[in-house]
Amino acid sequence: MAFTAADVKKLREMTNVGMMDCKKALTASDGDMDKAVEWLREKGLAAAAKKSGRIAAEGAVCAIVEDGVGAIVEVNCETDFAAQSDKFTGFVKDVADAVVKSAPADLDALLAASYPNSDKTVGEMIPEKVLVIGENLKVRRFARYCTGVTVPYIHMAGRIGVLVNMEVEGIEASAVTELGKDLCMQVAAMNPSFCDKADVDQATLDKEKEIQLALMDNDPKMASKPEAVKEKIVMGKMNKFYEENCLLQMEFVRSDIFQGSVEKYIADAAKKLGGSVKFVDAVRFQTGEGIEKKQEDFAAEVAAQMNMGK
């Protein structure tokens, strides 16, 4: 499978590895992006492989809680200038209100839902807002929690939004707001791939073990060790994998108030509040995440450097 300069660019952004090494990886993997990432990791060139498209689209995320119901939405526009306008942010807030009130099952249902303080639907309101704001608009995604206690958080003026949902017993909902905000900030900052280590699928675990074994095989100091020893080392490294990728097993980022894992922080906070708190779920939206905007000039630069390396 052939690959292009844009593929090299994408792999570079995914792994932070130099362009020539990315080119070698794509050559070795016959242009397969996933296999190229694995090749780089096995060579010890890429410390992690969080697959995410280049963030290029503009817009905003809104996270709210109304009458105990939490909602988070992402709406995209074309420019950052429009994204910061009151007309656009007001529209995004109205869409979030529609999610709270209508409990849509999917995006089609949301577009068919009633727009707040109007006789129109959300979908019917979009063309009107396009005329007012002057750019194409797209309601991209949403999430909603209607049980338990939900806490919202917005970071960087709507660039990142988080909702955290918890089951709380013996504690007033208002008393766990600070705890919920701390968890939201953790999710916003660390962007965990999983909530708990129990959520990690077997295929991911098998692939991670395979990569760790390959790293040892490529290390002269480790390659000669017995397989049984390598297996034990890999199991120890899996704990590190959980700490880096699973929210509850991560080190709590606010070490000024607690030192330990997120899971232990929740238990400690609940004990101090005199009740129980169970983390249920969290959702994190980042504006434009996974939407790739074409960058002709950068691809040309990559192509030029590829040719220089031949």
Sequence and secondary structure as in RCSB ss.txt:
>XXXX:A:sequence
MAFTAADVKKLREMTNVGMMDCKKALTASDGDMDKAVEWLREKGLAAAAKKSGRIAAEGAVCAIVEDGVGAIVEV
NCETDFAAQSDKFTGFVKDVADAVVKSAPADLDALLAASYPNSDKTVGEMIPEKVLVIGENLKVRRFARYCTGVT
VPYIHMAGRIGVLVNMEVEGIEASAVTELGKDLCMQVAAMNPSFCDKADVDQATLDKEKEIQLALMDNDPKMASK
PEAVKEKIVMGKMNKFYEENCLLQMEFVRSDIFQGSVEKYIADAAKKLGGSVKFVDAVRFQTGEGIEKKQEDFAA
EVAAQMNMGK
>XXXX:A:secstr
    HHHHHHHHHHH   HHHHHHHHHHTTT HHHHHHHHHHTT  S          EEEEEEEEETTEEEEEEE
EES HHHHTSHHHHHHHHHHHHHHHHH  SSHHHHHTSB TTSSSBHHHHHHHHHHHH S  EEEEEEEE SSEE
EEEEETTTTEEEEEEEEEESS GGGGHHHHHHHHHHHHHH  SBSSGGGS HHHHHHHHHHHHHHHHT HHHHTS
 HHHHHHHHHHHHHHHHHHHBGGGSB S TTT  SBHHHHHHHHHHHHTSEEEEEEEEEEETTTT     HHHHH
HHHHHHHHT 
